[in-house]
Amino acid sequence: MMAKKTYRAVGDTIEGDVISIECRKYSKWQLFRMSGQHKGCRCVIEKNAKAKIKRAYTNIAQ
């Protein structure tokens, strides 16, 4: 199956419930507050960095 589109401009984002990442170098994972008692983790990936959405959002009220 072919990828639909690859975004390469600075500031482009992807979102989903499950995202797979690949890279050669990554920074230390940091814990941060998302909202209220919810926390999340983030890091910076470098060197041939690539991310792919494995599962899109589900059950989103619009």
Secondary structure, DSSP 4 states (H G I P E B T S, - for coil): ---S----STT-----SEEEEE-SEE---EEEEEETTEEEEE--EESS-EEEEEE---S---
